[in-house]
C-alpha cells in the first residue's frame, strides 16, 4: 500500500511517498498526487522517495507527468531518493530531477 505525506511551506511542498510505486499502485498514486495539485501549482515541489521499496517504469512515468504539470506553472520538481533509484533515473536521462544531498527539504 502506498502512503503519501504532504508537507507545505510558503515556497515549497514536500511529497513523501512510502511503499511501492509500480504499475500496481500507480493509479492510487495518481489519485493521491492529483489531490495535491492545488498546493504544487504555486510552489516548487520536492518528492521524497527515500522510503519507496520498489519503482518501475509506470512509477517513473508518473513522476514525469507530475514534473510536466509543475513546469507548466513555472515551478520545479526535485527528487530525493536512494542510490538504486537515483541510478535508474540517471540511466533513463532523468538526473535533472535528482536533488543534491545539500538541498534542504
C-alpha positions in Angstrom: 0.0 0.0 0.0 1.3 3.4 -0.9 1.4 6.2 1.7 1.6 9.9 0.9 2.5 12.6 3.4 2.4 16.2 2.4 4.5 19.0 4.0 3.8 22.5 2.9 5.9 25.7 3.4 5.4 29.1 1.9 7.8 28.4 -1.1 7.7 24.6 -1.4 5.8 21.4 -1.0 7.3 18.1 0.0 5.6 15.0 -1.0 6.8 12.0 0.9 5.9 8.7 -0.7 6.3 5.4 1.1 5.7 1.9 -0.1 5.8 0.7 -3.8 5.4 2.9 -6.9 4.8 0.3 -9.6 2.1 -0.4 -12.2 0.0 -2.0 -9.5 0.0 1.2 -7.3 0.3 3.9 -9.9 -3.5 4.6 -10.2 -3.7 5.0 -6.4 -0.6 7.2 -6.5 -2.0 9.3 -9.4 -5.3 9.9 -7.5 -3.4 10.9 -4.4 -1.0 13.2 -6.2 -3.8 14.8 -8.2 -5.2 15.9 -4.8 -2.0 17.8 -4.1 -2.1 19.8 -7.4 -3.6 23.0 -5.8 -0.6 23.0 -3.4 2.1 22.4 -6.0 0.7 24.9 -8.6 2.3 27.8 -6.8 5.3 26.2 -5.1 8.4 24.3 -6.0 7.9 20.6 -5.3 10.2 18.1 -3.6 9.4 14.4 -3.9 10.9 12.3 -1.1 11.2 8.8 -2.4 13.7 7.6 0.3 11.1 5.1 1.6 10.0 3.7 -1.8 10.6 0.0 -1.7 10.1 -0.5 -5.5 9.6 1.6 -8.6 9.1 0.6 -12.2 8.5 2.5 -15.5 4.9 3.2 -14.5 6.2 5.0 -11.4 8.8 6.9 -13.4 6.1 7.9 -15.9 4.0 9.2 -13.0 6.9 11.4 -11.8 7.4 12.7 -15.4 3.7 13.6 -15.5 3.9 15.4 -12.2 7.0 17.3 -13.4 5.2 18.3 -16.6 2.3 19.7 -14.6 4.6 21.6 -12.2 6.6 23.0 -15.1 3.5 24.4 -16.7 3.2 26.6 -13.7 6.8 27.8 -13.8 7.9 25.7 -10.8 10.3 22.8 -10.4 10.2 19.2 -9.2 13.3 17.8 -7.4 13.5 14.2 -6.2 15.4 12.9 -3.1 15.8 9.1 -3.3 18.1 6.2 -2.5 21.0 5.3 -4.7 19.5 2.4 -6.7 16.5 4.6 -7.8 18.9 7.6 -8.4 21.0 5.3 -10.7 17.9 4.2 -12.6 16.8 7.8 -13.1 20.3 8.8 -14.3 20.3 5.8 -16.7 17.0 7.0 -18.1 18.4 10.5 -18.6 16.4 11.9 -15.7 19.3 13.0 -13.5 18.0 16.6 -13.7 15.2 15.7 -11.3 17.6 14.5 -8.6 18.0 16.8 -5.6 21.6 17.2 -4.4 22.4 16.0 -0.9 22.8 19.6 0.3 19.3 20.7 -0.7 17.1 21.2 2.3 13.6 19.7 2.2 
